Amino acid sequence: MEDVLLKMPTSDVAFIQQMASRFGWTIENRANVIDKFIAACSRSNQRLEDVDIMEEIKAVRYKA
């Protein structure tokens, strides 16, 4: 799988989600990725520090 960043008008998102579903693709926004990281850490009883969260946010936001 390859990650792709696609910026589009909000009005087009529903159409793209429908098309992605037909192709079997998944769509996630950056907030969902960060939320999954935080949830995974809390399930593993790993204590999250502010620095850990900020590093993950920076990795997601500035991922090349």
C-alpha positions as CSV (number, residue, x, y, z in Angstrom):
1,M,0.0,0.0,0.0
2,E,1.1,3.6,-0.6
3,D,0.0,6.6,1.4
4,V,-1.2,9.6,-0.7
5,L,-2.0,13.1,0.4
6,L,-4.8,14.6,-1.5
7,K,-6.2,18.1,-0.9
8,M,-9.6,18.9,-2.3
9,P,-12.6,21.1,-1.6
10,T,-14.8,19.8,1.3
11,S,-17.7,19.5,-1.1
12,D,-15.9,16.8,-3.0
13,V,-15.0,14.6,-0.1
14,A,-18.2,12.6,0.0
15,F,-17.8,11.7,-3.7
16,I,-14.2,10.6,-3.2
17,Q,-15.1,8.5,-0.2
18,Q,-17.8,6.8,-2.2
19,M,-15.3,6.1,-5.1
20,A,-12.7,4.9,-2.6
21,S,-15.1,2.5,-1.1
22,R,-15.9,1.0,-4.5
23,F,-12.2,0.4,-5.1
24,G,-11.7,-1.1,-1.6
25,W,-9.4,1.8,-0.6
26,T,-9.5,3.4,2.9
27,I,-9.5,7.1,3.6
28,E,-8.2,8.6,6.9
29,N,-7.6,12.2,7.8
30,R,-4.6,13.2,9.9
31,A,-6.7,13.6,13.1
32,N,-7.8,10.0,12.8
33,V,-4.2,8.7,12.5
34,I,-3.3,10.6,15.6
35,D,-6.4,9.4,17.5
36,K,-5.5,5.8,16.6
37,F,-1.9,6.3,18.0
38,I,-3.2,7.7,21.3
39,A,-5.8,4.9,21.6
40,A,-3.2,2.2,20.8
41,C,-0.9,3.6,23.5
42,S,-3.7,3.7,26.1
43,R,-4.6,0.1,25.3
44,S,-1.0,-1.0,25.8
45,N,-0.8,0.7,29.2
46,Q,2.0,2.8,27.8
47,R,2.2,6.2,29.5
48,L,2.1,9.0,27.0
49,E,4.1,12.1,27.6
50,D,3.4,15.4,25.9
51,V,6.7,15.0,24.0
52,D,5.5,11.6,22.6
53,I,2.3,13.0,21.4
54,M,3.9,16.0,19.8
55,E,6.5,13.8,18.0
56,E,3.6,11.7,16.6
57,I,1.7,14.8,15.5
58,K,4.8,16.2,13.7
59,A,5.5,12.8,12.1
60,V,1.9,12.7,10.7
61,R,1.8,16.3,9.7
62,Y,5.2,16.6,8.1
63,K,5.4,13.0,6.7
64,A,7.1,13.2,3.3
